[in-house]
Amino acid sequence: MADGQSEARLLDIYLLMAQGDSRDALTKAEKLVRDQPNFQLAQLVYGDLLAARTRTLQSLGDIPEASARGGATALLDLKEESLRRVTALNDRPPPGTVPSQFLKIAPQTRHAIAIDASRSRLYLFENTASGLQLKSDYYVSVGKAGTLKNQEGDQRTPLGVYFITSNLDTKALNDFYGAGALPLNYPNMLDQRRGKSGSGIWLHGTPPHQYSRAPRSTDGCLVLSNPDLLAIIHSIAVRNTPVVVAAQLVWKPVSQLEDPARSFQSTLNAWRSSKVSGDVKKMLAFYTPDFSSAGKSLEQYTPLLKSESKALKGRDLELKDLSYLQWNDSAETMVVSFGEVAKGQRTGTHKRQYWIRSNKEWKIFFEGVH
């Protein structure tokens, strides 16, 4: 079934019910559950409409107490799923706004994803010539214990800036993961710096018997219906598609992001210039004392910085396919990706840096090849 169609059909049924047109609502609900028999929320609505032919309903899932007692938890989950779907689709992101994390996305990065855990919503953006445009959005489930993952097995979904690392072959997955799985790079370098543990955080689908899951029902992964997951898999590219996972997204007009982007770009340019100059002391001033890369301290990493600077032979350094995404919680951080290419060369090294702001100054605490 086409991406998003089942949810749109369900919301159309809700609208008909609100308008008092129970006859058309019942007809459409019957067709929806026939097409998607495992869509449990649609089945609940269909049941309500059938019951409404003989009695007045007070609310969604108005099941007699004796019948509802055994499935009380499942009923509450379905009511919460309904509320999340309706709220997210009635209260749309303001036109011309994007999540505040997306300061700069390279033109070569064709898509970006942002997830609002409070709304159980995943937003898929297309990166066009005129900037990020919201392409689609989908209902998504998060961890049983909510968000802010800290350790292995805590059943929480991590918050932060991540990247899709691969597209797992469905032949190697069991039915639990549905139509596929897109692993994220949790724990990222900021997570590791903070001592967070765990792994295997994926965007994945649902087993054949289940269309969607309750808003908080996973062991930490982000779970979509199979049609929605397939729509994402067919859109994105692995390795460079950013995925922002936030407790609650803050949407801002693009114009309001220009000043922080310009300010950080100035710092990045200064770092680039220091590397071109070959002034090691000036270059090292951009790195934190506790910098780490692949197990190397700043002292151990310094010879590589010197070697890279010397190899430029005075040529300027271009930062191609440049993206930077900000993440603000207890600290201000920036995740930066680029191709480091000496002027006159066609290729270079793809790098990712993690910056942290301390005493109003940006410093690099990780740098590595990606």
N, C-alpha and C positions, 0 to 999 in steps of 0.2 A: 504494500500500500504506500502511496505517495507520502513523502516526508511532511509531518505535521497535520496530515489530513484527518486522522482520527481525533486528535484533540480539537481541531476546528469544528468537526461534526458534533462532538460532545457539547461544546460551548454554544453551538447553534440550538441544540436541544434545550439547554438551560434557558436561552433567550425565549424560545417558544413557551416554555413552562412559565416564565415570568410574565409573559403576555397573556397567559391563560389559555393558550392554544394546545391543550393536552392531547388532542387527537393527532395533530401533525407531529407533535413531540414524540408520541408513542410510536408512530409509523417510522420516524427517523431513528429512534432508539432501537427498534426491532431490527432495522437494517444494519445499524452499527454493530450490534452484538453478534449478528450473523456473520459480518465481515471480520470482526475481531472478537471471537468468543472468549479470548483470555484477557480482555480488557475489563478487569474487575469493577472499576469505577463505573464504566458504562453499563455493566450488568446490574449494579446497584440502582442506577437511575432508571433503567428499564423496569426493574422490580417495583420501584416507587410508582411509576406511571401505571403499571398494571394494578397495583393496590389502590391507586387513586380512583379507579373506576367503581370501587365499592365503599370507600371511606375517605374522609378528609385527612390529608397528610399535614403534619406540623413542621417537618424539616426533612432534609436529605437523609435517607436511610431510616425513615420512620417505621421501624420494625417493631412488632409487639414485643414487650419486655421478655416474655418467656422464650421467644425465639431468638432474641438478640443476645441473651445472657452468655451463651457458649462462644459467640464470636465477637464479644465486646471490643477486644483489642483491635481486631481486623476492621471492625466498623469505624472505630475512632481513626485508624490510619487512613481509611478511604475518605472520611470526612475532611481530614487534614489535607490529603492530596487534592481534593476538590477545591478547598479554600485556596491552596497555593496556586493552582492552575488559574483560577478565576482572578485572584488578586494580581498576579503577574501580568495577565493579559488585559486587564482593565486599567491598570496603572502603568502605562508604557513609559520607557525612557523619554525624556524631553527631546524633541527634534533638535538636531544639530549638536548633540552631546555625545561624549564617549566616556568610558571609565577613566578615572583620573590617573590610573597607572600607565596609560598608553601615551607617553610623552613623544616618542618618535619610533615609528615602525618603518623599516627599510622598504622601498618600493618592491624589492624582490621577494619580500615576505607577503604572500598573497592573502593570507587569512590570519586572524587572531581570535582567541576565545577568552571570554570573561564569564565567571560563574559567581552568582549571588546566592550564597547558601541560605540566607534568610528567606528567599523567595523560591528556593528549589528551581532555579532557572539558569540555563546555560545560553549565552548570547554568542552567536557566530558572526564575526565581522569579515567583510571583504575589503581588502586594501586597494582602493581605486586611485585613479590619477588625481581625484579631488579629496583624497583622504579616506579614513575608515568609514565604511557604511554598514549599518546593521543589516545583515542578510536574512538571518533566521534566528529564532530562539526556541528553546525546548525545555520541557520539564525534566529535572534531574534529581536523583536521590543521593544523599550524603550519609556519613557515618551514623551509626546507632547512637553514639555518645555526642554527636554534633561535630564541631570543627576544632581547630587548634591542636592538631596532632603533636604529641611530644615523644611517645615511645611505642615500641613494637607491641601490638595487641591491644591498644587502648580504644580501638573501634572509633577513632576520630579521623576526620578528613583534614589534611594539612591545608594551611593558608599560606599564600605566597605567590611568587612568580615562577612558573615552571615551563618546561618545553616538552612536546611530544617526542619521544626518543625513537619509537618504532611502531610498526603496524603488525601485530602478531598474526601469524598464519592460523586461520580458524581450524585447520587440520590438526594443529598441535594443542587446541583448547578443548575442554569438555563443554557440555551443553550449558553449564552454569553461566558461562560468559556470553552466551547468545551469539549475535552476529559478528563479534570480533572484540578486540581489545587494543587500546592505545596507551601504552605505559607513559607515565610522567617521570621526570628526573628528580623525584623525591627520594632521599633528602637532598636538596640543593646545597650550594656552598654556605648559604646563610644558615640553613637548618643544621648543617654539620658544625658550623662555628658555635651554634647554641647547644650542641650536644644532643640533638634530637635523633631518635633511632626509628627503625622500621624500614619497610621497602614494599614494593609491589603495589603502588598506588596507580590504578589504571582507570581510564575511561572505558567502560565496557557495557555490553547489552544484558538482556535478561534470558533466562531459560525458556524453552518452548511453551511451557504451561503458564507463563506469566507475561502480561503485556508491559506492566510497569511495577515499580516497587514503592513502598511508603516513603515519604520525604526523608525520614531518618531510619535507614534500615540496612546499611552496608557495614562492612568491617573497616571502612575508610575509603573505599573506592568511590568513583562517581559513576552512577549507573543511569543509562537512558534506555528508552524502548528501542528495540532492534531497528525499526524503520528510521528513527531519528539518528541512531548511531551510524547507520549506513550512509545517511546523508552527509554526516561529518567526515567519515572515512573517505568518501568520494570527493570531498572538497579540499581537504588539507594536505600539506606536505609534512613529512616527518622531519625531525631535527630542528627546524627553524620556526615552527608554529608556536607562538607563546600562548600559555594558558594561565590566566590570572584567576586565582581562587580566593574570594573575599568573603568575610562574614556578611558584609553588606556593601555593595558597590556604591561608590559616589560618582555620579554622572556630572560632567562639567562641559560647558561650551569649549570648543577647540581653542578659541581665542584666550581662554583663561589658562591654558597650558603652555602658551607661547613663552611667557616670562620664565617659569621654572626650566623649560627646555633650553632657552637661550642661555640662562645662567649656568646650567650644567655643561652645555656645549662649550662654553668659554673655558671651563676647567679642563675638559677633555682636550681641547686645542692646546692648552698650556702643557698638559702631559705629553702630547704628541711632539710639541716643539722641543721639550726637554730631551726627548729621545733622539730627535734629529740633531740636536746640538752636541750630543756626546758628553754632556756635563753630567757625570754620574751622581754627584751630590745633589744636583738639582732634580735629577730623575728620581732618585730614591726618596726625595721629600714627598712624593706622591703616594708612597706605600706605607701601610701601617706597620708598626714594630712587630706585631704578631702575624704579619702576612704569611700565608702558606699556599703552596702549589704542589700538588702531587707529593706531599710529604716533605717538601723542601721549605726551609725557613727563608726569610728574606736574605740572610747572609749567603745561604746556599744557592739562592736563585739569582743573586746579583751577577755572577759571571755570565749567565745567559743574557741578562739585560745588556751587559757591556758588549757581548758578542753581537747581539742584534743591532745595537746602536752603531757599532763599528762597521757592520756589513752594509749599512746605508751609504757609507762613503760620502756623507754630506748631502745626499739626495733627500728631498722632502718625502714625508710618509703620508700616504693616503689611507683613510679609513673608509673602505668601501662597504656597501650594504649595511650601513650603520643603523642599529636600533638601540634604544635605551628605555627601560621601563622602571618606574619608581615603585617602591614598596615602603609604606610608612606604618609602623606599629610602635614598638618601644624605641625604635631607631629609624632614621631615614636611610634607606639604601637604594642603590641603583644597579640594575642588571644590564650590562652593556655587551652587545655582540657586534662584531665587525670583521672585515677582511683587512689584514694589515699588509699593504702593498707599497713597496718602494716606487717612487715616481719613475716612470719609464718602463716598469715591469708590468706584465699582464696578469700575473698570479702572485699570491702571497699566502699567508697563514691565517686561517680562520680562528679568531680568538673570542673568549668570553671573559669579562671582568666583572667582579662584584665590588662596588664602592660603598663606603659607609660615611655618613656625615658626622663629624665630631668637632665640637667647638667652631661650628660654622664653616668647617673646611672639609672637602671631600677627599677621601683617601681610599686606595685600593687594598682590599684584604685578601683577594684571590684573583689570579690571572692564569689562564690556561688555554690550551688548544681544544677546540670542539668540532 
